[in-house]
Amino acid sequence: HRHLGGLGATARAATIRAAVDGSARAEDFVSPGHVFPLRARPGGVLVRSGQTEGSVDLARLAGRDPSGVICEVMGADGTMMRLPKLLEFGERFDIPVATVADLIRYRLHHERLVTCCSEARLPTEFGEFTIRCYQDSVNGQVHVALVYGDPTASSPALVRVHRADTVADVFGLDFLPSRSRLAWSLQHMAKEGAGVLVYLRPDGDDDPLDDRLQVYGALARGERPPGGSGMGFHDFGIGAQILRDLGLSEIRVITSSPRAFKGISGYGITIVDWVPLGDAPPAAEPAKP
């Protein structure tokens, strides 16, 4: 029996039930039809923040078969409802509403996504740090934490979360103070006697080098760069899990953009204070741990 995925609700429901059956095969269905098959990416919403991944993650978290059905909800004017209207719709008909962002936060809070895979002493121009590597179970990427002294003994600990930009961090760019800010942060931690720098490496598919080169070119010409690859939910969650693994819960964050960290408390980390980020290392000599 081949499913046509027809116009009527009954035919579509039959097609959907057949599609989620574990024994279903492609030849069981006529294509194209009015039910469109989609495939969620492994890793779910932590890899791609889409409705497809959200529906499968929601079913899996509920202990059900990892499959789902998604559809758009249309307004009276024939246009697709956006979130504010969907929230009103849910309240009116007593239907719970969850967003993809909610699922991301939930998974980051309840699932352990990083594992410390190696550790070593790291003598630097600012003093001796301990370097710890953490592997991300979602995309296999390895992130780094540089630890100076004993941050747990100086709560709230001094922390800098830095998203890696290989070219700017290694070679230095006149129009992008990434490297000097790294140096400032490390020396400031050494000056205080304790601190943690979390160095997050973006997934290659998320931040390809050729895209970064376009950004550099625009900045060099004094233009607004195309797009941007700032920190997202995944970055915050991974950074927070690394900090928690180091025994930290209350932190002071070195940053030039406090607003960028809005909502991080949902990951089990409390920001007690902000430390304004400088673009040049402080003059004081670093303390010895």
C-alpha positions as CSV (number, residue, x, y, z in Angstrom):
1,H,0.0,0.0,0.0
2,R,1.5,3.3,-1.1
3,H,0.6,6.5,0.8
4,L,-0.3,9.5,-1.4
5,G,-0.1,12.2,1.3
6,G,-3.3,13.7,-0.2
7,L,-5.2,16.9,0.4
8,G,-7.5,15.8,3.2
9,A,-6.6,15.8,6.9
10,T,-7.4,12.1,7.1
11,A,-5.1,11.1,4.3
12,R,-2.3,13.3,5.7
13,A,-2.7,11.8,9.2
14,A,-2.4,8.3,7.7
15,T,0.7,9.3,5.8
16,I,2.3,10.8,8.9
17,R,1.5,7.7,11.0
18,A,3.1,5.5,8.3
19,A,6.1,7.8,8.0
20,V,7.0,7.5,11.7
21,D,6.7,3.8,11.7
22,G,10.1,2.2,12.2
23,S,9.5,-0.2,9.3
24,A,8.6,2.5,6.8
25,R,10.6,2.6,3.5
26,A,10.8,5.3,0.9
27,E,9.0,3.2,-1.7
28,D,5.9,3.2,0.6
29,F,5.1,6.7,-0.3
30,V,4.3,8.6,-3.5
31,S,6.4,11.7,-3.9
32,P,5.9,14.6,-4.2
33,G,2.8,14.9,-2.0
34,H,1.3,17.2,0.6
35,V,3.3,15.9,3.5
36,F,7.0,16.9,3.2
37,P,9.6,14.7,5.0
38,L,12.4,16.5,6.8
39,R,15.4,15.1,8.5
40,A,16.7,16.5,11.8
41,R,20.5,16.9,12.2
42,P,22.2,14.8,14.8
43,G,22.7,16.8,18.0
44,G,19.3,18.5,17.6
45,V,18.8,22.1,18.5
46,L,22.3,22.3,19.9
47,V,23.6,21.9,16.3
48,R,20.8,23.6,14.3
49,S,18.2,25.8,16.0
50,G,15.4,24.9,13.7
51,Q,11.8,23.7,14.1
52,T,12.7,20.2,12.7
53,E,15.3,19.6,15.3
54,G,13.0,21.2,18.0
55,S,10.2,18.8,17.3
56,V,12.4,15.7,17.4
57,D,14.2,16.9,20.6
58,L,10.9,17.6,22.3
59,A,9.6,14.1,21.5
60,R,12.9,12.5,22.7
61,L,12.9,14.5,25.9
62,A,9.3,13.3,26.6
63,G,10.5,9.7,26.3
64,R,8.7,9.2,23.0
65,D,9.8,8.1,19.6
66,P,12.2,10.7,18.2
67,S,9.9,12.0,15.4
68,G,7.4,14.8,15.1
69,V,5.0,16.8,13.0
70,I,5.4,20.5,12.4
71,C,3.1,23.0,10.8
72,E,2.6,26.7,10.5
73,V,-0.3,28.4,12.4
74,M,-2.0,31.0,10.3
75,G,-3.7,34.1,11.6
76,A,-7.1,35.4,10.5
77,D,-5.5,37.6,7.9
78,G,-3.9,34.6,6.2
79,T,-0.3,35.3,7.4
80,M,1.9,33.1,9.5
81,M,1.7,33.8,13.2
82,R,4.9,35.1,14.8
83,L,5.8,34.4,18.4
84,P,3.8,37.2,20.1
85,K,0.6,36.0,18.3
86,L,1.4,32.4,19.1
87,L,1.7,33.2,22.8
88,E,-1.7,34.9,22.6
89,F,-3.1,31.9,20.7
90,G,-1.8,29.4,23.3
91,E,-3.2,31.4,26.2
92,R,-6.6,31.7,24.5
93,F,-6.9,28.0,23.9
94,D,-4.9,26.8,27.0
95,I,-2.1,25.3,24.8
96,P,1.4,25.3,26.2
97,V,3.9,27.1,24.0
98,A,7.6,26.3,24.0
99,T,10.2,27.9,21.8
100,V,13.4,26.4,20.2
101,A,15.3,28.8,22.6
102,D,13.5,27.1,25.5
103,L,14.7,23.7,24.3
104,I,18.2,24.9,23.9
105,R,18.3,26.3,27.4
106,Y,16.8,23.1,28.8
107,R,19.3,20.8,27.1
108,L,22.3,22.9,28.0
109,H,21.1,23.0,31.6
110,H,20.4,19.3,32.0
111,E,22.9,17.6,29.7
112,R,26.6,17.3,30.2
113,L,28.2,18.4,26.9
114,V,31.8,18.9,27.7
115,T,34.5,16.5,29.1
116,C,38.0,17.5,30.2
117,C,40.3,15.5,28.0
118,S,43.7,16.8,28.9
119,E,45.5,19.2,31.3
120,A,49.0,20.7,31.4
121,R,51.1,23.5,32.9
122,L,51.5,26.5,30.6
123,P,54.2,29.0,31.3
124,T,53.4,32.4,29.6
125,E,54.8,35.9,29.6
126,F,52.1,36.7,32.2
127,G,52.9,33.9,34.6
128,E,52.2,30.2,34.8
129,F,48.7,29.0,33.9
130,T,47.1,25.6,33.9
131,I,45.6,24.8,30.5
132,R,42.6,22.4,30.4
133,C,41.1,21.1,27.1
134,Y,37.4,20.3,27.0
135,Q,35.8,18.3,24.2
136,D,32.3,19.3,23.0
137,S,30.2,16.2,22.6
138,V,27.8,17.9,20.1
139,N,30.3,18.8,17.4
140,G,33.6,17.3,18.6
141,Q,35.3,20.7,18.9
142,V,37.9,21.2,21.6
143,H,37.7,24.3,23.8
144,V,40.3,25.6,26.2
145,A,40.3,27.0,29.7
146,L,43.4,28.9,31.0
147,V,43.4,28.8,34.8
148,Y,45.6,31.1,36.9
149,G,46.0,30.4,40.7
150,D,42.9,29.0,42.5
151,P,39.8,30.9,41.2
152,T,37.6,29.0,43.7
153,A,39.4,30.6,46.6
154,S,38.6,34.2,45.4
155,S,34.8,34.0,44.8
156,P,33.5,35.7,42.8
157,A,36.1,34.5,40.4
158,L,37.5,36.7,37.6
159,V,36.5,35.3,34.2
160,R,36.9,36.2,30.6
161,V,34.9,34.2,27.9
162,H,36.5,34.7,24.5
163,R,35.2,33.3,21.2
164,A,38.2,32.3,19.1
165,D,39.2,34.3,16.1
166,T,42.3,32.6,14.8
167,V,43.7,35.3,12.5
168,A,43.0,38.2,14.9
169,D,44.2,36.3,18.0
170,V,47.4,35.0,16.4
171,F,48.5,37.7,14.1
172,G,46.8,40.8,15.5
173,L,44.8,43.3,13.4
174,D,45.0,47.1,13.7
175,F,41.2,47.3,13.4
176,L,40.2,44.4,15.7
177,P,41.7,44.4,19.2
178,S,41.1,40.7,19.8
179,R,44.8,39.8,20.6
180,S,45.4,42.8,22.9
181,R,42.2,42.1,24.8
182,L,43.4,38.5,25.4
183,A,46.7,39.8,26.7
184,W,44.9,42.4,28.9
185,S,42.7,39.7,30.4
186,L,45.5,37.3,31.1
187,Q,47.7,39.9,32.7
188,H,44.8,41.2,34.7
189,M,44.1,37.7,36.1
190,A,47.8,37.3,36.9
191,K,47.8,40.7,38.7
192,E,44.9,39.6,40.9
193,G,46.4,36.2,41.5
194,A,43.6,34.1,40.1
195,G,41.2,33.9,37.2
196,V,39.9,31.8,34.3
197,L,39.9,32.5,30.5
198,V,37.5,30.3,28.6
199,Y,38.6,30.1,24.9
200,L,35.7,28.9,22.8
201,R,36.5,27.6,19.4
202,P,33.6,27.9,16.9
203,D,32.5,24.9,14.8
204,G,34.1,25.2,11.3
205,D,30.7,25.0,9.6
206,D,29.4,27.8,11.8
207,D,32.3,30.3,11.3
208,P,34.3,29.3,8.2
209,L,37.6,31.1,7.6
210,D,36.5,32.5,4.2
211,D,33.6,34.3,5.9
212,R,35.9,35.7,8.5
213,L,38.2,37.1,5.7
214,Q,35.2,39.0,4.3
215,V,34.6,40.5,7.7
216,Y,38.3,41.5,8.0
217,G,38.1,43.1,4.5
218,A,35.0,45.1,5.4
219,L,36.6,46.3,8.7
220,A,39.8,47.3,7.0
221,R,37.8,49.5,4.5
222,G,35.9,51.1,7.4
223,E,32.7,49.3,6.3
224,R,30.1,47.5,8.4
225,P,31.0,43.8,8.2
226,P,28.5,41.3,6.7
227,G,26.6,39.4,9.3
228,G,28.3,38.3,12.5
229,S,29.2,35.3,14.5
230,G,28.7,36.4,18.1
231,M,28.0,34.1,21.0
232,G,24.8,32.1,20.9
233,F,23.0,29.8,23.3
234,H,25.5,26.9,22.5
235,D,28.5,29.1,23.3
236,F,27.0,30.3,26.6
237,G,26.0,26.7,27.6
238,I,29.4,25.3,26.8
239,G,31.2,28.1,28.6
240,A,29.0,27.8,31.6
241,Q,29.6,24.0,31.8
242,I,33.3,24.5,31.7
243,L,33.1,27.1,34.5
244,R,30.9,24.7,36.5
245,D,33.4,21.9,36.0
246,L,36.1,24.2,37.4
247,G,34.0,24.7,40.5
248,L,32.8,28.2,39.8
249,S,29.2,29.5,40.3
250,E,29.7,33.2,41.0
251,I,31.9,35.2,38.7
252,R,33.1,38.7,37.7
253,V,33.2,38.9,33.9
254,I,35.8,40.9,32.0
255,T,33.9,42.3,29.0
256,S,33.2,45.3,26.9
257,S,29.6,44.3,26.3
258,P,27.7,43.3,29.5
259,R,24.4,43.0,27.6
260,A,25.8,40.1,25.5
261,F,25.6,37.9,28.6
262,K,21.9,38.5,29.3
263,G,20.3,35.3,30.5
264,I,23.4,33.4,31.4
265,S,22.0,32.8,34.9
266,G,19.8,30.1,33.4
267,Y,23.0,28.0,33.0
268,G,23.8,27.9,36.7
269,I,26.2,30.8,36.7
270,T,25.7,34.1,38.6
271,I,27.4,37.2,37.3
272,V,28.2,39.3,40.4
273,D,30.1,42.2,38.7
274,W,31.5,43.4,35.4
275,V,35.1,44.3,34.8
276,P,35.5,46.8,31.9
277,L,37.8,45.3,29.3
278,G,40.8,47.3,28.2
279,D,42.7,47.1,24.9
280,A,46.2,47.1,26.3
281,P,47.8,45.1,29.1
282,P,47.8,46.8,32.5
283,A,51.1,48.3,33.6
284,A,51.4,46.4,36.9
285,E,53.7,43.3,37.1
286,P,51.8,40.0,37.4
287,A,51.6,38.3,40.8
288,K,52.9,34.8,41.2
289,P,50.3,32.1,41.9
